[in-house]
Amino acid sequence: MTNDSVLIVVAHPDDDVLGCGGTAYRLAQRGVTVRLAILCGQVTARNHRPEDTALADDMRRAIEILGLEEPIVGDFPNIQMNTVPHLELVRFVEHAIVATQATRILTSHPGDLNDDHRQVSAATQAAARLGQRGAKVPPLKSLHYMEILSATDWAYRGGDAFAPDTFFEIGLDGLDAKTQALAAYRDVMRPYPHPRSPEGLAGLAAVRGAAAGLQHAEAFQTAYLDLGQVIR
């Protein structure tokens, strides 16, 4: 997989850590290029939000812990992405795909409770077709939705629910890196039984690992997969 370029597209800082921090860490350890595209880098509507420079420092520290490349950060409005023309969101993600030459993309689930997550997911789905529209980018090998704690798991049933079908073993070292990276964001983690707690992170990793016979894992839902890139 070292020839791949992985792009993680999320609405807010820390979404990537919650959804695929362990996977991103393990991939980076293997030499895979992993970059983030964060559409709302300021999260101005977040409770207990730190100052701009402090948030930037938190983001930088989390990225260093996971071993990721420099992120692509936008300034779309927090919890108001539904007020932004869809095409603007799509073009931002398309720019990230071109800049990273991404072959694999991870993004939020289209049924998340958080509306920004849904908007980003829809934009990413549209942008992921870039290569098929004639742009000079590598063919897409896979597109997966991730589960972002306190967003995917909090969605009320009635729409599309997260249906994990793909699992990535992160191990205890990946879980530890994920926990440390999330803790780098001040005032984001909560006491158990909140999902954004060390116990919540560990419990989900254990459950997903047990479901696939792995030692702690993160789960994903496949939106697109070129099976020829998996079975050789």
N, C-alpha and C positions, 0 to 999 in steps of 0.2 A: 504493500500500500504506500510505499515511500514515494512513488511517482504521483501520488494524488495531492491535490490542494483542497483542504477542507475549509468551507466558509460557514460560520455560525451566524445566523441572522436573527437578532432579537430586538425587542422594543426598548428595554431599559438595561442599564448596568446592573449586574448580578443575575439577570435572567439566564445568561449562559452558564453561570456557575451552578445554579439550581437545576438547570435542565440537563447539562452534559459536562459539568466540570471535571468529573473523573475520566470520562472518555477523552476529552480534550487534552488532559494531562498525559494520559497514557499514549495517545497518538503523538504528541509533541516529544515524548521520551523516545519514541521510535524513529524520530527524524521526519515525521510528516509535518508539512506546513499547515498550521491552523491559525486562521484569522477571524476576528469578530467584526461584524457590522452592527452597530448599535444606533438605531434610528433616533432615539431620544436620549441624548447624553446628559441632559441636565436634570431630568425628573423633578421639575419644579413643584409638582403637586404632592410629592411624597411627604408624609409626616416625619418629623424629626430629621429632615434632610440637612446634611452638613453644608457648609459654604462651598462655593464652586471649586476653589482650590483644594479643599479637603476631599470633596467627592472625586476630583481628578486624581488625587493621591491614592485614594482607596482603590479606584479602578486600576491604576498603574500597579499597585501592590498585588492585587488579585491576579492580574495578568502575568506578573513576574512569578508568582507562586505556581501557576499552571504552566508556565513556560511558553506562552503564546506570543505571536508576532504583534506588531503595533496595530491597534484597532482602527477601524474606519468609523468615525463618530458623526452623527447628524444632529440637528437641532430642532427636530419636529416637536410639536407641543405634547406634553405629557397628559395622558388620559383625555386627549382631544384629537387623536389621530383620525377619528371619524370626520373631523372638520377639514381635513386636508384632502385635496383631490387625489383619488386613487393613483392616477398616473404619476404624480410626484413621488409617491412612495415606491412605486414600481421602478421608476428611473433611478432612484437612489440605490436600490438593491441591484439593478442591472449594472450600475457603475461599480459596485463592490464585486460583482461576478467578473467583470472585465479586469478590474485591478488585481484580483487574486488569481484569475484564471482557474476558478474553482471547478473541480470535477465532482465534488460531493458537498451537499448542502444540508445543514440541520437548521430547523426553525421551530417556532412555537406551534402548538396544535390549534387548528381552526375553531375548536370548540371551547377554548379557555374561557374562564370567567372574566378575565381582564380583557376589555375591548381593544386596547392597544395591541395585545398579543394576537387577537383575531385579525386586526387590520394588517399587521406585519406578515402574518401567515398568508393571507390572501395576496398581498403584494409579492411575496417571495414565490408563491406558486406561479404567478404570471411571469415574473422575471426569469424563473428557471427555464422557461421555454426560449430563452434568448438565442441559444445555438440553433434551434430549429427555425428561427426567423432569419437566419443567414448571418448573424454576427460572428466575428472571428474569435470564438471562445472554444475551449475543449468540449467535446461531447459530455453531456451530463451522465454520470454513472449512477448516482442515487440522490434521492431527496427524502428526508425523514423528518417527522414531527417528534419533538421531545416533550417530556412531561415536566413542567415547571411547578415546583411545590408552592402551594397556596395560590395557584391559578388554575392549572389543569385539574388537580384533584378537588378543587372547590367548585368546579362547574356543576350546576344542577342538571340532572338528567332530563332529557326532553329534546336535546339536539344530538349532535354527533359526540359520542364519548371516546376518550382515548382508548385505543385498542392495541396494546403492545404486541408486536410480532417479531421484533429484532432486539437482540440483547448484546451488550458489550461488557466484557469482564473488566472491572476497574481494580479489583483487589483492595486490600487494606491500604496500600500506599496511595491508590487513586482516591479512595474515600477520604483519607487523611488530607490530601492536597485539596480536595473539594471543600472539606470543612474549614480548612485554614483560609482558603480563598474567599469563602463566604464571610468568615469572621473578619476579613480585611475591610469589609464594608461596615462601617460603624452604624449601630442601631438597626441592623437588618435582622440579625438572629434574635430568636425569642426563646423563652423557657418552654420546655416540654409541658403539655402535649402539642404545642404549635408545630406545624410541619417544618418551619425554618429553625429547627433546633438540631443540635448534634444527634440526639436520639432519633429525630425524624429522618434525618439524612441517612443514618446508619440502618434504621429499620427498613426504609424503602430499598436501599441497596441490597440488604439481605433477602428481602422478599423477591426482588427481581432476579437476584442471583439464583435463589433456590428454584424459581420457576424454570430456569434454563440450565440447571446443573452447573452453575458457575460460582466462583468465590467472590461474591459481591458484584453487582452489575448495575448498569443503567439501561433502561428500556426505551425503545423508539417504535414509532408506527411508520411503516413504509408508505410513502406516497408514490414513489417512482423508483424502479430498480432495473438496471441493465443486467440481466442475469448472466450474460456472457462475460461480464467483468468479474463475476464471482466464481462461476464454474468454468474452469479452463482445462 
